[in-house]
Amino acid sequence: MKQITALLFLFISVNIFPQTYKFITSFGGFNNAQSFNVSAAGFIYVTDTGTDAVYKYDTLGNYIKEAGGYGWDNNSFDDPFDVYATPLNIFVADKNNHRIVQYDKDLNFISLLSTRDGNDNDKAFGYPLSCAASPQGDLYILDSENSRILKFDLFGNFIQNFGGYDAGSYALAAPKKLAVSPINYIYVLDKDRIVVFDQYGTGAAEIKLNDSFISMNIVSSLLTVNTASEVYKLALNTSEKGMNKLTLSGPDEMPEIQASFIYNNKLYLLSQSQVLVYTTE
């Protein structure tokens, strides 16, 4: 709990000495890229709601494989809104099909998780906007239809839901994105704040932002959160005294930012059409 209490100050206090990241390259050629994530092995997965597909690249920008296309069968999507990568598995939040699609790391189909049409309202989710797995293998799903988070184990068994109307001041109003830290705290970008829960679904912190923030990622212990034009980072495993606003140098025409993460000291930004790569100056 000490770490979470400290974060309340860290997010509000923005560092006045921003770190500069210089644009070095870009890759991809997407229609309407929505989200991306990177595995520990260094492979980047991008979802494109324009083509209803998920794409795999290495960190040098080399295209490897894709899966999907519009539809509702096992290897199709209808608005793939988020992607999360573990060393072995890839999870895609297939929004309009109301399900999570699981692939192996090579984008071979494994399974579907869908509960909306069942009889148990506690585990039913619809229009999932985000998903992420914990270090223990538990899967967290952002259920936008009911404004809550659902937790399943690695076998797809329902464990609990939290963040709903009964969560008091931690009740989610308009959740946009979730991320899981290495020590198993769940961060939810919710309208004009970040709400933090522990692994049992108990509210731990409320971090005030504003409603211009649109996406958030945690890679290793680095959290990034971004608007369409700005990126901030925070190292969750240190006692640094403020969130760093990053200064972006280039390209000449900066596109709107969809999502961001930092991996191996490089900053990766996702626009609707490309992944942009930056390095520290």
Buried (B, 14 or more C-beta within 10 A) or exposed (E): EEBBEBBBEBBEEEBEEEEEBEBEEBBBEBEBBBBBBBBEEEBBBBBBBEBBBBBBBEBEBEEEEBBBEEEEEEBBBBBBBBBBBBEEBBBBBBBBBBBBBBBEBEBEBEEBBBBBEEEEEEBBBBBBBBBBBBEEEBBBBBBBEBBBBBBBEEEEEBBEBBBBEEBEEBBBEEBBBBBBBEBBBBBBBBBEBBBBBBBEBEBBBEBEBEEEBBBBBBBBEBBBBBBBEBBBBBBBEEEEEBBBBBEBEEBEEBBEBBBBBBBEEBBBBBBBBBBBBBEEE
